[in-house]
């Protein structure tokens, strides 16, 4: 179990070390979501405990993980256009 935890932490550290995917987070978000669609992949889901805490009946996308993948871990798209784009993609 410890090797799994260490591997997951190393993967997260590598994701967090990524440079921004571009100067415009919204353009980068569109490109990332396009890649998910093109490959037929589901968006990464938030932990189930968050759906329960927010009284959502189903899983919802992990906005923080998407921000990390884009190289913007400290600038999560919590409102406005980026959040709408993610909701539409989900």
C-alpha positions in Angstrom: 0.0 0.0 0.0 2.8 2.4 0.8 4.3 2.1 -2.7 0.9 3.0 -4.2 0.7 6.1 -2.0 4.2 7.2 -2.9 3.5 6.6 -6.6 0.4 8.7 -6.4 2.2 11.5 -4.6 5.0 11.4 -7.2 2.4 11.6 -9.9 0.7 14.6 -8.3 4.0 16.4 -7.8 4.8 15.9 -11.5 1.5 17.3 -12.4 1.9 20.3 -10.1 5.3 21.0 -11.6 3.9 21.5 -15.1 4.2 24.9 -16.7 1.0 26.6 -17.7 -0.5 25.2 -20.8 -0.6 28.6 -22.3 -1.1 32.3 -21.4 -4.9 32.0 -21.5 -6.4 29.5 -19.1 -9.8 29.4 -21.0 -8.1 28.6 -24.3 -6.0 25.9 -22.6 -9.2 24.5 -20.9 -11.0 24.2 -24.2 -8.0 22.3 -25.6 -7.8 19.9 -22.7 -11.5 19.2 -22.8 -11.2 18.6 -26.6 -8.5 16.0 -25.9 -10.8 14.3 -23.4 -13.6 14.2 -25.9 -11.4 13.1 -28.8 -10.0 10.1 -26.7 -13.5 9.3 -25.3 -12.3 9.7 -21.8 -14.4 10.8 -18.8 -13.4 13.9 -16.9 -11.6 13.3 -13.6 -14.2 13.2 -10.9 -14.1 14.9 -7.5 -13.9 12.7 -4.5 -17.3 11.2 -3.6 -17.3 12.8 -0.2 -17.5 16.2 -1.9 -20.6 15.2 -3.8 -22.3 14.2 -0.5 -21.1 17.3 1.2 -22.5 19.5 -1.6 -25.7 17.4 -1.7 -25.2 16.4 -5.3 -26.6 13.0 -6.3 -23.9 12.2 -8.8 -20.2 12.7 -9.3 -19.0 15.9 -10.7 -15.7 17.0 -12.4 -12.6 17.7 -10.2 -12.0 21.3 -11.1 -8.8 21.4 -9.0 -7.4 18.4 -10.9 -8.2 20.0 -14.2 -6.5 23.2 -13.1 -3.4 21.2 -12.2 -3.4 19.4 -15.6 -3.5 22.9 -17.2 -0.5 24.1 -15.1 -2.7 26.5 -13.1 -3.0 24.7 -9.8 -3.5 27.9 -7.8 -6.1 29.4 -10.1 -9.0 27.0 -10.0 -11.9 27.9 -12.3 -14.5 28.1 -9.6 -16.9 30.4 -11.3 -17.8 32.1 -14.6 -16.9 30.9 -18.0 -14.4 28.2 -17.2 -16.8 26.5 -14.7 -19.6 26.7 -17.3 -17.3 25.1 -19.9 -16.5 22.3 -17.6 -20.1 21.7 -16.7 -21.1 21.6 -20.4 -18.3 19.1 -21.1 -19.4 16.9 -18.2 
